[in-house]
Amino acid sequence: MIYESYADGNSSTAIAKMLNDNGITTVMGCKWRSDGVLRVLRNEIYAGHLLL
């Protein structure tokens, strides 16, 4: 959902708001912030850029 929203042109702030509005929390059960969304977008493992 995060990658699709970002590809559609939404900002990290808008994505965090959308996740929070839909009741989707982080792994730790916290509300999303824009820096957390950016961390997911830049993570090589989530993005599929890491080769093992």
C-alpha positions as CSV (number, residue, x, y, z in Angstrom):
1,M,0.0,0.0,0.0
2,I,2.8,2.4,0.8
3,Y,4.7,1.8,-2.4
4,E,1.5,2.0,-4.5
5,S,0.5,5.3,-2.9
6,Y,4.0,6.7,-3.4
7,A,4.0,5.6,-7.0
8,D,0.7,7.4,-7.5
9,G,2.4,10.6,-6.4
10,N,1.4,10.9,-2.7
11,S,3.8,12.4,-0.3
12,S,5.1,10.6,2.8
13,T,2.9,12.8,4.9
14,A,-0.2,12.0,3.0
15,I,0.6,8.3,3.1
16,A,1.1,8.4,6.9
17,K,-2.2,10.2,7.3
18,M,-3.9,7.6,5.1
19,L,-2.5,4.7,7.1
20,N,-3.5,6.3,10.4
21,D,-7.0,7.2,9.1
22,N,-7.4,3.5,8.2
23,G,-6.3,2.3,11.6
24,I,-3.1,0.7,10.3
25,T,-0.3,0.9,12.9
26,T,3.4,0.3,12.7
27,V,4.9,-3.0,13.8
28,M,5.3,-1.6,17.3
29,G,1.6,-0.5,17.4
30,C,2.3,3.2,17.0
31,K,0.9,5.8,14.6
32,W,2.7,6.4,11.4
33,R,4.8,9.5,10.8
34,S,6.2,10.7,7.5
35,D,9.8,9.8,8.5
36,G,8.6,6.2,9.2
37,V,7.0,6.0,5.7
38,L,10.3,7.3,4.1
39,R,12.2,4.7,6.1
40,V,10.1,1.9,4.6
41,L,10.4,3.4,1.1
42,R,14.2,3.5,1.4
43,N,14.7,0.1,3.0
44,E,16.5,-2.2,0.5
45,I,14.8,-5.3,1.8
46,Y,11.3,-3.9,1.5
47,A,12.1,-2.4,-1.9
48,G,13.5,-5.7,-3.2
49,H,16.9,-4.3,-4.0
50,L,18.9,-6.6,-1.7
51,L,20.4,-9.8,-3.1
52,L,21.3,-12.6,-0.7
